[in-house]
Amino acid sequence: MTHPRADVVIDARDLEPPEPLVRTMEALDHLEPAGKLLVLLPREPFPLYRALEINGFSWQTEHQADGTVTVLIEHRRQ
């Protein structure tokens, strides 16, 4: 699945923790340097933010009208 803003999309809204975090980190292991990953979640993923910071990623979080939280992730620019 792709999205206009992302190369890879993970819909983790129906997954139980820690599965969203596990799947996101696995996808980031394979993300191209210029690639973007979009994660759809049912709530704000605070543990994910710390993992992204440690591993050199930047992100943008948006709250959708239906309650979905979207996190667009990419490699941090040097």
Beta strands, then each sheet from edge to edge (+ up, - down):
strand 1: 8-11
strand 2: 36-41
strand 3: 57-63
strand 4: 69-75
sheet 1: 1+ 2+ 4- 3+
end
